[in-house]
Amino acid sequence: MQTNKLPYELLIRYDLTGWPSGAHVQHRYVIREDDGTVIGDTVGGAEPLTLETAAGFPLGDLLTQVQADALTAKAAADADRDAALVRVADLEAQVAALRPAAE
């Protein structure tokens, strides 16, 4: 038995000005017996479009290199933001822990 992850859908939303405002991808998971008989076919949930989640999609046919580079930069910026938010929460907890001692 094997499961194949295949491209299913690329969803792009536009804002009120007509510019893209978000994109998601969905994959289809086809489960086959060893003889090739399909025994299952499921569509996965929509995931934000990144170069990683779009693996298997023909993005080279849809995006320029500049756009692909922008996706990579966005993923890096999102990771930096998430790390900064964790750091802020840690610092806020440290400040909160010091307040009762200072009063």
Secondary structure as UniProt FT lines:
FT   STRAND          2..14
FT   TURN            16..17
FT   STRAND          20..32
FT   TURN            34..35
FT   STRAND          38..43
FT   STRAND          47..48
FT   TURN            51..56
FT   HELIX           59..62
FT   HELIX           65..102
//
